[in-house]
Amino acid sequence: MDGTDSTRHAATPAAPRVAIVTGVGRGIGGIGRGIAAALLRDGIAVMAADIDAGVESVIHDLAGEQGAEPGLAAAFAGDLSDQATVRAMVDATITRWGRVDVLVNNAGSGVIRPFLEHDHESLVATLARNLWTTLWCCHAVLPHMVARNHGRIINIGADSLRTGIPGHAGYNAAKGGVVGLTVGLAREFAHHDITINTVSPCVVNTQRLRDALAADNKRAEEFIRVVPKGRGAEIGEIADMVSFLAREASAFITGQDISVNGGAAAP
């Protein structure tokens, strides 16, 4: 699937730092939008990517809300489980700004259901959306980071790997692959000053969760019960951790799976 690059904002001279953030669409979760907003506040140029062409208006609105300098936000739409589309996204970023300093692999969604209710299509979709998107984005970005001997990669994982909440086995298979990829790449590329970490949220306080709790949805209530703090993570709490890992101050942290989970699972 071919991707499309949208550059609504006028180009500016080379940005101080450049990030690609995937999964910045209009989906219910909103984690990608929160991360993109945090990086824009940090003065980082953001290429926002999503399978939904609406990503252009999302990043345009975010740039305005955050008071970002003109030219520090752009959009790319395409299926990031496809290697050629990912390469086109990275090429568009390099063409626009000449570099990639930060990659945030947030794109993904899972088919959440009891394992024996999965079929071939649902499991393939879950792996493609979560593991293959991350793998191909890392594969395309790392040569540029190696050439500059610098980079920050932050993958978004899932705390369900530790809590074992119902219906997540297939999803956990994909996110477990992301954690394994993180550890292997962190060791392989550490000598290039490239850090690679995973941030794993538990249940997140999205509008969908709030609606489910208001409707006395038993599954939503079960998710909340595994969190000692008694609530879901706020999107800003996840975005702040990503923002920190994108900074130079985090240079000695790599290969880690960092839970933002309110104590839901501890090592």
N, C-alpha and C positions, 0 to 999 in steps of 0.2 A: 504493500500500500504506500503510495507516494504521500509525503507530507507537504504541508504548505507553510511557508515562512511569512509572517506578517510583521512589518516594521512600521507601525502607526506613528511612533515618535521619530522625530528627525535625528539623524546620526550626530554624534558628538565625538570629540577626540577620544582616544583610548581611555576607557574607564579605569579607575584605580584597581578594581578587582571585578571579576566576571563570574557569575554563577548560572548554571542550568538547573532549573527546578522542574521536575516532572509531576504530572498529576495536579495541575493548577487549573482545574475546570470548575464547572458549576455544580459538581456533585455534592451530595448531602454532607459529606464529611468535612470539607473545608480545610483540612490540614495543609494541603499544598498552598492554598491562598494565604494561610497564616504564616507559613514559612517564607513565601515570596515577599510578603509585607515586611517581615522582620529583616530580611536581607536588604531590601530597598532602604529601610530605615538606617541600616548600617552603611549606606552609601555604595553598596555593591550593585553592579548592573545585573539584571536578571533576564535570561531567556526562559520564559514560561512555556512549558510544553504540556499538551494534553491531547487525547484522542478527539476531543470535542472542539470544533472550530470556534466555539464561544470563548475559548481561552484568550483570544485577542481583546475582547471587551473586558474580561476579568482583569488582565494585567494593566490595561489602560486605566480602569477605575482604581486599581490598587496604587498605581504610580501617582495618580492625582491625590488620593487620600493620604499618602505618605509624603507628599511634597517632594517626590524624586526629581532630580535634575532631568531636563529633557534629554532623550536619547538613552536613558539608562534602563529602558524596559522594551522588550519585544516578545513576540509570540510565535510558536510553531505548533501546528496541528498535524497529528498523524498517529498511527498505531506503532507504539514503541516496543512492541514485542517482535517487530520486523526489523532485521538487521539493516537493511538498506535505508529504511525510514530514519533509524537512529543516526546513521552516518550523515544523512542529509541534515538532520537537526544540528549535529555538531559542526558540520561544514558551515551552516548558516550562522552559527555563533562565532566561529573563527573569522568568517568573512566580515561580520559586523564589527567585532571588537578586537580580533587578533589573538585571543587567548581564552582559556577556560581555567579558572582557579578553583572553582567549587562545583561539585556535582551533588545534587540532592535527589536521590532515587525514591520519590514518594509515589509514583504512579503504581496503581494496583487496586484490586478489589477481589474479594473472594466469594465463591458460591458457598455459603454457610448452610450446611445441612448435615444430618447424620450420615456417617460414612457410607453405609450400605444403600443410602438413597442417591448417592452419586452415580453418574454414568461416565462413559468415556469423554463425552463432550464437556461435561461440567468440570471434570478433573483437569483436562487439557486446558480449558479456559482459565482455571485458577492458577495453574502453573505458568501459563503464558503471561497473564496480567501482572503477576508478582515476581516470579523468578527470572523469566526471560527478559522482561523489560529492564530489570536491574543489571543482568549479565551483559546484555548488548550495550547498554549505556556505559558501563565501566570499560568494556572492551574498546569502545570508540573514543572515549575521553582520555584514557590513560596514556596513549602515545604522546598526546600534546602536553600532559603534565610531566611525563618523563623528560621530554625535550627541554622543559624549563626547570627541571629538578624542583618541582613544587606542586602541591595540590592538596585538596581536601575533598574527600568523598564521604557523604553521610547517607546511609541507607535507612529507610524506614522499615522496621521489623514489626514484631507483634509479641506482646507479653503473654499471649495465649499459649506460646511455646512452653511456658512455665506453669501456667495455671490450669491448663487442660480443660478450659470451659467447653460446654457441649457444642457439638456441631462444627468444630474447628479443625478436625484431623487433616482434611485435605488442604485447607488453607495453611495449617502449620507445616505441612510438607514443603510448601513453596517458601514460606518465610524461614523455615529451618535451613533451606538451601541458601537463602540470602545471608544468614548468619555464617554458614560455612564458607561462603564466598568472601565475606568480609574478613574472616580470620586468615584465610589463605593469601588474599591480595595484600593485606596489611604487612605480612611478613615479606612477601615478594618485593614490595615497592617501598619499604621503609627507608632504604638508603638513598632514595630520590626525594626525601622530605615530603612524601605523599602519605598522609594519614587517612585511614579508612575505618570507619566505625558504623555501628548500627544504633539507632535510637528506637526503642520498642515501647510504644504506648500500650496501656491497658484499654479498657473501655473509655471512649472519648465523649465529652459532653457536647454532642451535636444536637441540632434541632430534632433529628430523627429519634435520638435517645430520649430527649425531653418529652416528645410526643408519646413515645411508647410508655414511659413511666407514668405520664398523666392518664393514660388509658389502662393502667394496671396490667401492662403486658408482663407476663410471668417470666419470659426469657430475659427481658431487659432487667427486671428485678434481680434475677439470678446473677447476671453479669455484675451488677452493683454490689451484691453481697460478698463477692470475692475481694473487694477493695476495702481494706481497713479504714481508710479515710471516708468511706461511705459516699463517694461521688466519682464521676468520671473525670479524666484529665481535661483541663481546659486547653483549647487549641494553642493559646499563647504560651502555655507551659511547655508544650512540645516544641514550638517554634523557637523559644528561647534556648533550649538545649541545642538545637540544630545551629542556631546563630553562634553559640559559644564554640561548637566544634568546627565551625568555618573560620574561626579567628586564629591569629598567630599564637594567642595565649594557650591554645590547646595542642601545641606542636608535639608534646610528648605523650599524647593519648592516641593510641591506635590499636586496632584489632579488637575493640571492645563492643559488647552488646549492652547498651546502657538503658535500663528500664526507667520509664517515667510512669509509675504505676501505683502511687499512693500506698505502697507496702503490700500490694496484692501477692507478690512472690518475692522472696529474698533468697540470695545464694545460701 
